[in-house]
Amino acid sequence: MAGQSKETIFAHTSDWHLGNEQYHKFERARDFSRAVKSFMKQILQANKKPDFILHSGDVFHHFRPSSMALKTAIEVFTTFQKNKIPVYVIRGNHDAPISRARAKHGNYLSLLEELGIITYLDQRNPIVWHSKDVAILGICYFGKQTTKMLKKTMEEYSKDLEDASFKILMLHALMKGQLPQEYDLTPEEIAPFRFDYVALGHYHIPWKLENHRMWCPGSTEHTSSNQWDEERTKNGICQYGSWLSIKASYGSDYKSIIKPELRLIEVRPKIRIDRRIHANSNHELTRKIRDVIRAKRIPGAVYSIRIRVQSPPEGFSSLSVAQFHEDLADALHSTMKIEFVMQGERPIYHVDESKYLREFASSRFADADLEMGMKIIDHVMELADSEEKIQPEDREKIFLELFNHAFQKNGLNPSFFQKDHEKEVQTETMEGE
């Protein structure tokens, strides 16, 4: 006799990054809170509310969240609790460092659990049964040790999952296939455990691998311009975060059926401008750049602008991005890079120093030192941005000298930055050609 099929509807969200004052702007922290509240409203206004919500990590952007971030989290989770929608959460790398998370009470997710508004799955209590049929196993962020932690957890708890008709695995990890080379584990390492739904977090762009039953909802807001993906872009403007609504059918005598639907959340517009421009004079070049910017002008937007100028006269090398600040005055934030590509010669690059410095600091400083590193970066930028002291054509040389001086006391070798910078210039030169 065939087993009777059953159904569950649940929401899958991840990477809220509450409290992220991106670009050192408090308004961006408000944006991240607004996105989460929009997600909450969509859940509550749905024709059929989900049976439960999965959160795959990085509720907060900092281990010690701001008062606004904590307030938003408590408000949203409490609202779900009052509407009888349980929320199951795992720890992301931003929620707490691995060393801190080894203790049950080492982070703010533990506080939210003690308040009774979420169920926090960690290595001490990795399994929760939503119902007698649906079991959820959570593996928090462990980076390259994720595979080891998964195997160890399954050795200890696999028998506890045997009676489940529908098994969910939650992971905050980078899966092979999401980025060209970097990853924490592979789909083949998970396949033997035969989960019905693998709820991924950590990767901020919607992603799926249906034959391995894996889905990633993407973030509710964008923490970097490399997340301005086509799937959440409309009319050339990235203006949506996302989450997943899942309808799952399962039974004792057939494989479960997953029907996912990507849901979009309206967020602050992000505009990428990448254009090649030909001009015969400085005046013509300036006018054309301004026309390109104004054609995509949206008050309060975030801009990433790259202009490549081909075969310019020598005088173009004195062009400064500063003269376009007025055209971007109503933007919340903008980065602008103008590249001069000369045939047969090495290109002259006018780069956004802030972009390169901050990326460098993020990659070179340990989490514990990153805040101090950013303060040093800000000091360097204040000096490098002074038009009275530094002419545009001398910015790169003087900027590197300031960088060298600022990091001498920290025992860092600024030549690493020079090498990274030259490598990126060479790469972009090839792309321009």
Helices and strands as residue ranges (DSSP letters): E 6-13, G 22-24, H 26-45, E 52-55, H 67-82, E 87-89, H 98-101, H 108-114, E 119-120, E 127-129, E 134-139, G 143-145, H 146-157, G 158-161, E 166-172, H 187-190, G 191-193, E 197-201, E 207-209, G 210-212, E 214-216, G 225-227, G 230-232, E 233-234, E 237-251, E 254-277, H 282-295, E 302-310, G 314-318, G 321-324, G 326-328, E 333-341, E 348-350, H 353-364, G 367-369, H 370-384, G 392-394, H 395-408, H 415-432
